[in-house]
Amino acid sequence: MENYEIILALILGAFVCLFGYKLKKIVFFIAWFLIGYTLMSRFMPFINANAPAIAENGLWQFLLPIAGGLLLSLLGFSIEKLCVGLLCFFATVAVAISQFGISGEVIGIACIIGAILGAVAVNMIKPATIVITAIAGALVATDAIFALTTAIPHEYYIFVIIGIAAVGALFQFSNTKHSD
């Protein structure tokens, strides 16, 4: 990634970390769009193999992943609880993989813990939204910080995420009305 992309990721991560609950509609829309776009991009080889007319048309190659992203984001936009639950699940898996590597055991345990945390999050939507957006923003911001500097040893990665997420969550809880 270029430095401007890293700085943009740092800024966006900070905004999500600090204002995730207030920006939840935008954050959820973008998260679902990226998931839908990625899924449709992965599905494109199957479509191309079974529909040669689509495979030969560059416009379809460009538009179908975008359409998949928009469709899933509109669906996710309307089912907020599922969005929070899945974001908790995926954040748990992402943190586990970043800390313990990719192995069957790590992914299995992370999926179980992520499913439990996702189910709890659905029942506690406001605090869960604040915590998950703080963690998601902290993940993006921490990756950007570590990409920009080598001054911080990688052994402190999880502590930086926890610190940034804690500041973001405290900031969001202190700036969110109790009646929301």
C-alpha positions in Angstrom: 0.0 0.0 0.0 1.1 3.5 -0.7 1.6 6.0 2.2 -1.5 8.0 1.3 -3.6 4.8 1.5 -2.1 4.0 4.9 -2.8 7.5 6.2 -6.4 7.3 4.8 -6.8 3.9 6.6 -5.5 5.5 9.8 -8.0 8.4 9.6 -10.9 6.1 8.7 -10.0 3.7 11.5 -9.8 6.5 14.0 -13.2 7.8 12.9 -14.8 4.4 13.2 -13.2 3.8 16.5 -14.3 7.1 18.0 -17.6 7.7 16.2 -18.7 4.2 15.2 -22.1 4.3 17.0 -23.0 7.6 15.6 -21.9 6.5 12.1 -23.2 3.0 12.4 -25.4 3.2 9.3 -22.5 4.2 7.2 -20.1 1.8 8.8 -22.5 -1.1 8.4 -23.2 -0.2 4.8 -19.5 -0.1 4.0 -18.8 -3.3 5.9 -21.6 -5.2 4.1 -20.6 -3.7 0.7 -17.0 -4.9 1.1 -18.2 -8.4 2.2 -20.7 -8.6 -0.8 -18.1 -7.2 -3.2 -15.5 -9.8 -2.0 -18.0 -12.7 -2.2 -19.2 -11.7 -5.7 -15.6 -11.3 -6.8 -14.8 -14.8 -5.5 -18.0 -16.1 -7.3 -17.1 -14.5 -10.6 -14.9 -17.5 -11.9 -18.0 -19.7 -11.5 -20.2 -17.2 -13.4 -17.6 -16.8 -16.1 -17.3 -20.5 -16.6 -21.0 -21.0 -17.0 -21.9 -17.8 -18.8 -19.3 -17.0 -21.6 -21.2 -13.9 -22.7 -20.5 -12.4 -19.2 -16.9 -13.6 -19.2 -16.2 -11.8 -22.4 -17.8 -8.5 -21.4 -15.6 -6.3 -19.3 -18.5 -4.2 -18.1 -20.1 -7.2 -16.5 -16.8 -8.1 -14.8 -16.8 -4.6 -13.3 -20.5 -4.3 -12.4 -21.4 -7.7 -11.0 -19.1 -7.4 -7.9 -20.4 -3.9 -7.3 -23.9 -5.1 -7.6 -23.2 -7.9 -5.2 -21.7 -5.4 -2.7 -24.7 -3.1 -3.1 -27.2 -5.9 -2.7 -25.6 -7.3 0.4 -25.1 -3.8 1.9 -28.8 -3.0 1.4 -29.7 -6.2 3.0 -27.3 -5.7 5.9 -28.5 -2.1 6.3 -32.0 -3.4 7.0 -31.0 -6.1 9.4 -28.8 -4.2 11.9 -28.7 -6.9 14.6 -27.4 -9.5 12.2 -24.8 -7.0 11.1 -23.6 -6.4 14.7 -23.5 -10.1 15.4 -21.5 -10.9 12.2 -19.1 -8.0 12.8 -18.4 -9.3 16.3 -17.9 -12.8 14.8 -15.5 -11.6 12.1 -13.6 -9.2 14.4 -13.0 -12.1 16.8 -11.7 -14.4 14.0 -9.5 -11.6 12.6 -7.9 -10.8 15.9 -7.3 -14.6 16.6 -5.7 -15.1 13.2 -3.5 -12.0 13.5 -2.3 -13.1 16.9 -2.1 -16.9 16.6 -1.8 -17.5 12.9 -3.9 -19.5 10.5 -4.5 -23.1 11.6 -7.5 -25.3 11.9 -7.5 -25.1 15.7 -7.2 -21.3 15.9 -10.0 -20.8 13.3 -12.2 -23.4 15.0 -11.8 -21.9 18.5 -12.1 -18.3 17.1 -15.3 -19.2 15.3 -16.9 -20.7 18.5 -15.9 -17.7 20.6 -16.9 -15.3 17.7 -20.4 -17.0 17.5 -20.9 -16.7 21.2 -19.8 -13.0 21.2 -22.0 -12.4 18.2 -25.0 -13.9 19.9 -24.4 -11.8 23.0 -24.0 -8.7 20.9 -27.4 -9.2 19.3 -29.0 -9.1 22.7 -27.0 -6.0 23.8 -27.1 -4.0 20.5 -26.0 -0.5 21.7 -23.0 -1.4 23.8 -22.1 -4.1 21.3 -22.2 -1.6 18.5 -20.0 0.7 20.4 -17.5 -2.0 21.3 -17.3 -3.6 17.9 -16.9 -0.3 16.1 -14.2 0.7 18.5 -12.4 -2.6 18.0 -12.8 -2.6 14.2 -11.6 1.0 14.0 -8.7 0.1 16.3 -7.7 -2.9 14.1 -7.6 -0.7 11.0 -5.8 2.2 12.8 -3.2 -0.2 14.4 -2.4 -1.8 11.1 -1.9 1.6 9.6 0.3 2.7 12.5 2.5 -0.4 12.2 2.7 0.1 8.5 3.9 3.7 8.9 6.5 3.1 11.6 8.9 0.5 12.7 9.5 2.2 16.1 6.9 0.1 17.8 7.9 -3.6 18.2 5.4 -6.0 16.7 5.1 -7.8 20.1 3.1 -4.7 21.2 0.5 -5.1 18.4 -2.3 -6.5 20.5 -1.7 -4.0 23.3 -1.9 -1.1 20.8 -5.2 -2.5 19.5 -6.5 -2.9 23.0 -5.4 0.6 24.0 -6.9 2.3 21.0 -10.1 0.3 21.2 -10.5 1.1 24.9 -10.0 4.8 24.3 -12.5 4.6 21.4 -15.1 2.7 23.4 -14.8 5.1 26.4 -15.1 8.1 24.1 -18.2 6.6 22.4 -19.9 5.6 25.7 -19.2 9.1 27.1 -20.6 10.8 24.0 -23.7 8.7 23.4 -27.0 9.5 25.0 -28.3 6.9 27.5 -31.7 6.9 25.7 -30.4 5.8 22.3 
